[in-house]
Amino acid sequence: MSFLGRVYKRLFDIVLALVGILFTLPIMVVAFIIASFETKSFGLFIQKRVGKDGKLFNVFKIKTMRALKGVDTTVTTANDMRITKSGKFFRDTKIDELPQLFNVLFGTMSFVGPRPDVEGYADRLEGEDRVILTIRPGITGPASLKYRNEEEILAKQENPKEYNDNVIWVDKVKINRAYIENWSFKKDMEYIFKTVVR
């Protein structure tokens, strides 16, 4: 990605994030209140994720799960017992991801790019695969679109974490590398359009 391409991408992110926040802030507030009541905790989910240059940042989401003892928290599947009723709706409609508009505005994320992972994945990339860390992680992207039903896929596996680590994650790395190596503003617009109309 050229320097000019990075500038265009960042300017677009700032403008669209401001517009998005302006129109969706009331929805975020209502979702936050509902999530707070149903999870009996602070309704905003904040977690450390690996960002550009391998630096950690706080990702923001509406909380969709309650804390339960004895439940595997390494991988989330569609039938995860921790997901609340409102949380399922927020996940299906992607309302839970609206707070990430602030991540985009603050510069820790972009609208399009590799999804930000918890430690133990992107931070351990080696060789040419580390090109993925040269750009901001995104709310959506080609890998996110391909695995839009990732939780349903994992729910069908005997060992969800193993399948995620050895199949899905490996494929995502290939897809994200290709995205960066063949980046264009037009493709970013296409990914955003496909995300909105799906």
Phi, psi and chi 1 to 4 in degrees:
 res  aa     phi    psi   chi1   chi2   chi3   chi4
   1 MET       -  129.1 -171.4 -176.8  -60.1      -
   2 SER   -74.6  165.5   67.5      -      -      -
   3 PHE   -61.5  -41.7  171.8   76.8      -      -
   4 LEU   -65.2  -38.2 -161.5   57.0      -      -
   5 GLY   -62.4  -39.4      -      -      -      -
   6 ARG   -65.6  -37.9  -68.9  175.2 -175.7  -88.4
   7 VAL   -65.4  -47.8  172.0      -      -      -
   8 TYR   -59.2  -44.1  -74.2  150.7      -      -
   9 LYS   -62.5  -43.3 -173.5  174.1  175.5   65.3
  10 ARG   -68.7  -42.2 -178.6   61.6 -170.7  139.8
  11 LEU   -62.6  -41.2  -72.5  175.5      -      -
  12 PHE   -62.0  -43.7  173.2   80.3      -      -
  13 ASP   -58.7  -45.7  -78.3  -16.2      -      -
  14 ILE   -63.1  -48.4  -67.5  172.7      -      -
  15 VAL   -63.3  -48.7  173.0      -      -      -
  16 LEU   -67.5  -34.8 -168.2   58.0      -      -
  17 ALA   -64.9  -42.5      -      -      -      -
  18 LEU   -62.7  -44.9  -74.5  170.5      -      -
  19 VAL   -63.8  -44.3  173.1      -      -      -
  20 GLY   -62.1  -43.5      -      -      -      -
  21 ILE   -64.0  -41.3  -69.4  170.4      -      -
  22 LEU   -57.9  -41.9  178.9   65.0      -      -
  23 PHE   -87.3  -24.6  -76.3   97.9      -      -
  24 THR  -109.3   -2.7   64.7      -      -      -
  25 LEU   -55.7  -43.1 -171.9   57.4      -      -
  26 PRO   -59.9  -38.1  -25.5   36.2      -      -
  27 ILE   -65.3  -41.5  -62.0  174.4      -      -
  28 MET   -62.7  -41.9  -76.9 -170.7 -102.6      -
  29 VAL   -63.6  -46.6  171.5      -      -      -
  30 VAL   -62.8  -44.7  171.9      -      -      -
  31 ALA   -62.5  -38.9      -      -      -      -
  32 PHE   -62.0  -44.2  168.5   79.8      -      -
  33 ILE   -64.6  -45.9  -66.5  172.0      -      -
  34 ILE   -61.4  -45.2  -66.2  173.0      -      -
  35 ALA   -63.2  -37.5      -      -      -      -
  36 SER   -63.7  -42.6  -64.5      -      -      -
  37 PHE   -68.8  -44.9  -85.6  107.8      -      -
  38 GLU   -73.8  -33.8 -166.9  160.9    9.4      -
  39 THR   -90.9   -8.3   63.4      -      -      -
  40 LYS    56.0   41.6  -65.4 -179.5  174.6   60.2
  41 SER  -158.2 -179.7   61.6      -      -      -
  42 PHE   -60.4  124.8 -174.0   65.0      -      -
  43 GLY   -74.4    2.0      -      -      -      -
  44 LEU  -107.7  126.4 -169.6   64.1      -      -
  45 PHE   -90.2  122.9  175.7   75.2      -      -
  46 ILE  -124.6  124.2  -56.5  173.7      -      -
  47 GLN  -142.1  144.6 -174.1 -179.1   52.9      -
  48 LYS   -71.7  129.4  -68.6  -70.7 -175.8 -177.1
  49 ARG  -130.0  160.5  -62.6  -71.5  177.8   91.0
  50 VAL   -86.7  124.8  177.8      -      -      -
  51 GLY  -113.9 -155.4      -      -      -      -
  52 LYS   -58.4  138.5 -174.8  175.9 -178.5  -66.5
  53 ASP    62.0   18.4  -59.8  -38.3      -      -
  54 GLY    78.3    7.5      -      -      -      -
  55 LYS   -80.4  141.2  -63.6  177.7 -179.5  177.9
  56 LEU   -80.0  144.4  -64.6  178.3      -      -
  57 PHE  -144.7  164.4   71.9   97.4      -      -
  58 ASN   -91.1  120.0  -72.0  -38.5      -      -
  59 VAL   -93.0  142.3   68.5      -      -      -
  60 PHE  -110.2  133.0  -53.0  126.3      -      -
  61 LYS  -147.6  156.2  -61.0  179.0   72.4  173.4
  62 ILE   -71.3  135.0  -63.2  -64.9      -      -
  63 LYS   -68.6  130.4 -171.0  172.5  -73.9 -174.5
  64 THR  -121.5   -1.9   60.3      -      -      -
  65 MET  -131.5  146.8  -63.8 -170.6  -68.5      -
  66 ARG   -98.4  157.5   62.1  173.1   65.9   87.9
  67 ALA   -79.3  128.5      -      -      -      -
  68 LEU  -132.0  132.8  -70.5  177.6      -      -
  69 LYS   -73.9  144.2  -66.8 -178.0  179.0  179.7
  70 GLY    79.6   10.0      -      -      -      -
  71 VAL  -106.4  132.5  176.9      -      -      -
  72 ASP   -62.8  122.0 -177.8   11.6      -      -
  73 THR  -105.5    5.9   60.9      -      -      -
  74 THR   -73.0  -32.8   55.6      -      -      -
  75 VAL  -138.2  137.8  176.1      -      -      -
  76 THR  -101.5  127.5  -58.4      -      -      -
  77 THR  -115.2  169.9   62.4      -      -      -
  78 ALA   -63.0  -28.0      -      -      -      -
  79 ASN  -101.4   22.2   55.8    6.5      -      -
  80 ASP   -60.7  126.4 -163.4  -50.9      -      -
  81 MET   -65.6  -17.9  -64.8  172.0   58.5      -
  82 ARG   -78.8  -18.5  -64.4  170.4  -63.5  161.9
  83 ILE   -70.8  127.5  -60.0  175.4      -      -
  84 THR   -81.3  170.2   61.6      -      -      -
  85 LYS   -63.2  -46.8  -69.3 -178.8  179.3  179.4
  86 SER   -67.8  -33.7   64.3      -      -      -
  87 GLY   -61.4  -39.2      -      -      -      -
  88 LYS   -62.4  -42.8 -175.3  179.5 -173.4  -49.8
  89 PHE   -65.3  -43.7  173.2   74.7      -      -
  90 PHE   -62.9  -36.9  -66.4  153.3      -      -
  91 ARG   -70.2  -44.2  -76.3  168.2  172.9  -97.5
  92 ASP   -62.7  -35.9  -69.9  -17.2      -      -
  93 THR   -94.4   -5.3   57.4      -      -      -
  94 LYS    67.8   15.1  -60.0  -57.2 -179.9 -175.9
  95 ILE   -62.0  -31.5  -73.0  175.8      -      -
  96 ASP   -62.5  -20.2   64.9  -45.5      -      -
  97 GLU   -95.4   -2.9  -64.2 -171.8    3.2      -
  98 LEU   -57.8  -38.3  -73.4  178.0      -      -
  99 PRO   -59.3  -16.6  -28.8   39.1      -      -
 100 GLN   -68.9  -10.7  -71.5  172.3   42.0      -
 101 LEU   -60.5  -32.6  -69.8  170.9      -      -
 102 PHE   -71.1  -35.2  -72.8   99.0      -      -
 103 ASN   -59.9  -41.5  -77.8  118.9      -      -
 104 VAL   -65.8  -45.3  174.9      -      -      -
 105 LEU   -61.7  -40.3 -176.2   62.2      -      -
 106 PHE   -75.9  -12.1  -62.1  156.6      -      -
 107 GLY    92.7    8.8      -      -      -      -
 108 THR   -90.2  -15.9   52.2      -      -      -
 109 MET  -138.0  169.6  -71.4 -178.0   65.9      -
 110 SER  -125.5  168.0  175.9      -      -      -
 111 PHE   -69.8  -37.5  -87.4   98.1      -      -
 112 VAL  -123.5  133.3 -176.5      -      -      -
 113 GLY   163.3 -177.3      -      -      -      -
 114 PRO   -65.4  141.9  -18.1   31.3      -      -
 115 ARG   -65.6  140.1  -76.5  -64.6  -64.1  166.3
 116 PRO   -72.2  130.6   28.1  -34.9      -      -
 117 ASP  -104.7  160.6  -73.9  -64.7      -      -
 118 VAL   -71.7  166.5  -65.4      -      -      -
 119 GLU   -59.5  145.2  -67.1  178.4   86.7      -
 120 GLY   110.5   -2.7      -      -      -      -
 121 TYR  -124.3  -86.9  -69.1   91.1      -      -
 122 ALA   -59.2  -34.9      -      -      -      -
 123 ASP   -69.1  -13.2   52.0  -41.3      -      -
 124 ARG  -104.5    8.6  -66.2 -175.2 -179.6  178.7
 125 LEU   -63.5  147.9  -69.7  171.5      -      -
 126 GLU  -128.0  160.9  -62.2  179.5  -10.7      -
 127 GLY    57.3 -137.6      -      -      -      -
 128 GLU   -67.8  -18.9  -65.2 -178.1   -8.1      -
 129 ASP   -65.9  -20.0  -71.2  -19.0      -      -
 130 ARG   -71.5   -3.3  -70.7 -172.0   67.1   81.6
 131 VAL   -61.3  -24.4   70.0      -      -      -
 132 ILE   -61.3  -27.7  -67.7  172.9      -      -
 133 LEU   -84.3    0.0  -63.2  174.0      -      -
 134 THR   -84.7   -8.1   63.3      -      -      -
 135 ILE  -126.5  164.0   66.7  169.7      -      -
 136 ARG   -70.5  142.0  -65.8  177.0  178.7   85.7
 137 PRO   -65.8  157.4   23.3  -33.3      -      -
 138 GLY  -119.1  163.0      -      -      -      -
 139 ILE   -71.7  -36.6  -66.9  176.9      -      -
 140 THR  -139.3  174.8 -171.4      -      -      -
 141 GLY   169.9  177.6      -      -      -      -
 142 PRO   -60.6  -38.1   21.1  -34.2      -      -
 143 ALA   -70.4  -38.7      -      -      -      -
 144 SER   -63.8  -39.4  -60.6      -      -      -
 145 LEU   -68.7  -40.2  -71.4  168.3      -      -
 146 LYS   -64.7  -39.1  178.2  174.7 -179.8  178.3
 147 TYR  -107.6   41.4  -70.3  102.9      -      -
 148 ARG   -63.7  -24.1   64.1 -179.1   66.2 -179.9
 149 ASN  -107.2   35.6  -61.8  -40.3      -      -
 150 GLU   -58.2  -41.0 -178.6  175.6  -30.9      -
 151 GLU   -65.5  -35.8  -68.9 -178.2   -3.1      -
 152 GLU   -68.2  -38.3  -75.3   79.5    4.5      -
 153 ILE   -63.3  -45.8  -64.4  172.8      -      -
 154 LEU   -66.6  -32.5  -68.9  173.7      -      -
 155 ALA   -63.9  -22.1      -      -      -      -
 156 LYS   -89.9   -5.6  -62.3  175.5 -177.8  177.5
 157 GLN   -92.5  146.0  -52.2  -54.1  -43.5      -
 158 GLU   -67.5  -37.4 -176.1  175.1  -20.7      -
 159 ASN  -128.3   88.6 -170.9  -35.1      -      -
 160 PRO   -55.8  -43.7  -25.8   36.8      -      -
 161 LYS   -64.7  -43.6 -172.3  177.3 -172.4  -52.4
 162 GLU   -62.8  -41.3 -177.9  178.9  -43.2      -
 163 TYR   -67.1  -40.0 -171.9   84.0      -      -
 164 ASN   -62.5  -46.6  175.7   71.1      -      -
 165 ASP   -69.9  -37.5  -66.6   -5.8      -      -
 166 ASN   -98.4  -16.5  -63.0  -36.5      -      -
 167 VAL  -119.1  -64.0  179.2      -      -      -
 168 ILE   -64.6  -49.5  -65.7  179.5      -      -
 169 TRP   -61.2  -42.6  167.5 -113.5      -      -
 170 VAL   -62.2  -41.6  173.8      -      -      -
 171 ASP   -67.5  -39.4 -169.0   34.4      -      -
 172 LYS   -61.3  -38.7  -76.7 -178.4  176.7  179.2
 173 VAL   -60.5  -45.3  170.3      -      -      -
 174 LYS   -62.5  -44.3  -66.0  178.2 -178.7  177.8
 175 ILE   -64.3  -43.8  -65.6  170.8      -      -
 176 ASN   -69.4  -35.1  -71.3  -35.0      -      -
 177 ARG   -63.4  -44.6  -86.7 -168.3   58.6 -177.8
 178 ALA   -63.3  -37.7      -      -      -      -
 179 TYR   -60.3  -46.9  161.9   73.2      -      -
 180 ILE   -69.1  -42.8  -64.1  169.4      -      -
 181 GLU   -69.5  -21.7  -66.8  165.8   -3.3      -
 182 ASN  -122.5   31.2  -59.6  -75.1      -      -
 183 TRP   -62.8  142.4  179.1   86.2      -      -
 184 SER  -152.0  148.8   74.4      -      -      -
 185 PHE   -61.7  -35.5 -170.8   71.3      -      -
 186 LYS   -61.7  -43.3  179.1 -178.2  178.1 -177.9
 187 LYS   -65.2  -36.9  -72.6 -177.4  178.9  178.7
 188 ASP   -59.8  -41.9  -89.5   11.2      -      -
 189 MET   -63.7  -37.5  -63.9  -57.4   98.8      -
 190 GLU   -66.1  -40.8  -69.1  175.5   -4.8      -
 191 TYR   -65.9  -40.4  -64.3  136.0      -      -
 192 ILE   -65.2  -43.2  -68.6  174.2      -      -
 193 PHE   -61.8  -45.0  177.4   76.6      -      -
 194 LYS   -65.1  -32.2  -71.0  177.9 -178.8  178.7
 195 THR   -69.3  -41.3  -59.5      -      -      -
 196 VAL   -71.7  -40.7  172.6      -      -      -
 197 VAL   -91.3   -4.2  -59.3      -      -      -
 198 ARG   -66.6      -   67.2 -179.9 -179.9 -179.7
